[in-house]
Amino acid sequence: MGNKKFDPATRIQRLENFGEFGGVNPSITDSSTFTFMDAKTMLDTFHGETEGCFLYSRHWNPSNKALSDAIAAMEGTEGAWVTGSGMSAITTVLLQLCNAGDHIITSVTTYGGTYAFLKNYLPKFNIDVTFVNISDLESVEAAVRPNTKLIYTESVTNPMLQVSDIPKLSKIAKQHDIQLVVDNTFTPMILSPYNLGADIVVYSMTKFINGKNDGVAGAICASNEFIAAISDVNDGTAMLLGPVLDPMRSSSILKNLHTLHVRMMQHSKNALYLAKRFREIGLKFSYPGLPEHPDHELMNSIRNEEFGYGGMIAIDMETAERAASLMELMQQRGVGYHAVSLGYFKTLFSNSGKSTSSEVPEDVQLAMGMSPGLVRFSVGLDHDIESTFDLIHSCLKDLKFV
Ligand SMILES: *Cc1c(COP(=O)(O)O)cnc(C)c1O
């Protein structure tokens, strides 16, 4: 069973920044380089041997350190490193863990960009990838080879909302001495993958964590050893490819992180309400918060209860044409925006097959059960969700879809 005592929200609440002349928010680092009083300290810092010293902002800077410490606290990992995008967090981890000739096992349903990187980009480096149904643990285990370095999955997959059994995947990974890497973008606070046995947790902070759709960012949560390895000046992937987050953005994300728990509860509450009403009107949809979802019990056994089941719902309109007319009408009538991305305060909807999963070939989309008419909702923070449902219902009725 999940550890119900794990409390990411209180871990964030307990972060403090005060002292004589200290602002309540950490100061923004408006510098790419930092001064040293003596040459030896500079040299030691280059070799990663000095605490609290900053050399150059691509490596570390105080604003990114403050945000990294906060994300690590939320996740329960020793350390974290924040990146310029979710994709750079993912690609940094994969390129750090794998050498040419290595092998990765991944869920076939992942974010389209991740799928494209695994499928189209990694062959350049002769890194092999096996795509599996991540819920079929036997096929995961059967895919392990002597050169396998890691299992990659999303805690709740995009856009199918399949829940990964992190404790069991972790057991398989440990048995074979390989790493379990989990993308927790859809379910910050709700699931705590490291606490459930993942080795490394990655985020697109562009989504729920920031929650404002005003910037792109990512995070890598891992052991101090791994964070030191990716930021090593000689061979660290983060240091050498340079996907650093800008400190200005970092500082604004840190402030938004302090409201994440309240936002997640409201996203979840609204999504559960809509899911129940969708069930009443006989819509075909997927939401892990209802008993009809095949992973509902699994979700119950691993989630941090008070944050609900998340803000994402996938409805099936069967064809891309029907999905398009519904989305256009919903936007006209003020349900939210027809836009990709998620975790925003307003409701966003998009047809996954034609947008964020368009990198996944159509035959693979069909094989994983993704309908061409799948409309992915990121439910917003609406105060009056009942009237939002009424608007959606009126659109469905006027289009004669219910
Ligand atoms: C958006 C997203 C990403 C990519 O993040 P960016 O910040 O856009 O680079 C990765 N994984 C998931 C699940 C996402 O939704």
The ligand as a MOL file (V3000), in Angstrom:
LIG
                    3D

  0  0  0     0  0            999 V3000
M  V30 BEGIN CTAB
M  V30 COUNTS 15 15 0 0 0
M  V30 BEGIN ATOM
M  V30 1 C 4.4890 18.6110 -21.6500 0
M  V30 2 C 5.0320 17.3200 -21.2150 0
M  V30 3 C 6.3860 17.0390 -21.3740 0
M  V30 4 C 7.3600 17.9860 -22.0520 0
M  V30 5 O 7.5500 19.1340 -21.2880 0
M  V30 6 P 7.9920 20.5610 -21.8980 0
M  V30 7 O 8.0210 21.4130 -20.6850 0
M  V30 8 O 6.9410 20.9640 -22.8920 0
M  V30 9 O 9.3160 20.3760 -22.5360 0
M  V30 10 C 6.8500 15.8260 -20.9010 0
M  V30 11 N 6.0260 14.9310 -20.3220 0
M  V30 12 C 4.7120 15.1710 -20.1730 0
M  V30 13 C 3.8500 14.1360 -19.5280 0
M  V30 14 C 4.1640 16.3680 -20.6130 0
M  V30 15 O 2.8520 16.6020 -20.4750 0
M  V30 END ATOM
M  V30 BEGIN BOND
M  V30 1 1 1 2
M  V30 2 1 2 3
M  V30 3 2 2 14
M  V30 4 1 3 4
M  V30 5 2 3 10
M  V30 6 1 4 5
M  V30 7 1 5 6
M  V30 8 2 6 7
M  V30 9 1 6 8
M  V30 10 1 6 9
M  V30 11 1 10 11
M  V30 12 2 11 12
M  V30 13 1 12 13
M  V30 14 1 12 14
M  V30 15 1 14 15
M  V30 END BOND
M  V30 END CTAB
M  END
